[in-house]
Amino acid sequence: MMDKQEGNKGDTRFKKGTDIGKEYRWKKGESGNPNGRRNAYTDLIKEFSFSKVGERERREVVIAKLFQLAERGDLRAIQFIVERLEGKALERQERTTKSEPIQVMVIDEE
């Protein structure tokens, strides 16, 4: 009787470059799940943001309000605008590679 691993040694069906199952594979740039569940709230918000209030779209009204807040000194509005334009600031952490023991200081209170 042949061992499972021995039987697969000569099997080339699943090696890269074979044409088996090629007609079922996704094409480059094609979604793996084109009919997948969509986020209904995101769709509604996008649709609503393009609706008009007077002569302007709602998203334009919201952005104008955001800039008004920033001009009045609202730090959260300023931060939001800067992060959207420049990206979030990177956090830096300093690490040491020293392998010295940690020193503990004991202070006696008298």
N, C-alpha and C positions, 0 to 999 in steps of 0.2 A: 504494500500500500504506500502511496506517495504522500509525503508530508505536504501540508498546505503551502508552506513557504517554497518548497522545491518546485511545486507545480506552477507557481507564479513567476519563476525566474525567467522562463522563455516567453511569457505572455507579454505581447507588445500592444495589446488593444488600447491601453490607457496611457501609453507613453506620449509625450508631446510630439506633435507633428502627424499623428494618425488622422485619418478622415472619418473614422467611425463616429456617427452621431453628429456630423458637421451641420446637417440641415436643421438640427434642433438647437444649436448653440446660438447665443446672443451675438448679434453683429456689433462691431465697434461703435460706441456711442449710443447704443440702444438700451433702454431701461430694462432691468430684469423683471419689473413688475409694473407695466404701463397702466394697468387697470387697478392698481392698489388704492387703498383707502386714502382719501385726501382730507386735509384739515378744513372742515366746513367753516370754522370761525375765521381762519385766515382768508378764505375766499370771500366771506361776507365783508370783512374789514377792507379788503382790497377794493371790492366792488363799491362799498360805501364811500371810500376815500376819493374815488373818481367822480362821485356825484357832485353836482354844482350847488353852491350857496350863492345866490345872486349870479354874478358873472365869474366867480372863482371856484375852483375845485376845493373840496373840504381839506384835502392835504395841504394845499397852499395856505388856507386859513390857519391850520394847526402850526405849520412852520413859521408863519408870521408871528403867531402868539409866542412860540418858542423863542424867537429872536427878540421879541419885546421883553420877555422875562430876563433873558441874558443881558440885554442893554440896561435893565434896571438893577443888575448886580446879582441875580439869582445864580448861585454857584452851581447848583445841579443842572440848570439849563446850559450854563457855560461849559461845564464838564461834558454834557451830552453832545453838544455841538463839536467840541474839540475832538472827542473820541470818534465821532462819525467822520470827521475830516482827516485826522491824523492817525487814528488807530489808538488802542489803549496803550498806556505806558507799560513797559516791561518791568516786572519786579525782579530785583537782583538780590541774590542771597550770597553772603560771603561764607565760604567753607574752607576749612583748614584740613590739611592732610597730616598734621603733626600727630604722632602717636604717644605723646607724653601723657602721664597720668594726670588726672584732674586733682588740683589741690583744694582742699577744704580748709577754711579758716574757722576756728572756734574762738569766739570772743566771750570771755568770762565776765559776767556782771557781778560786781561786789557791792 
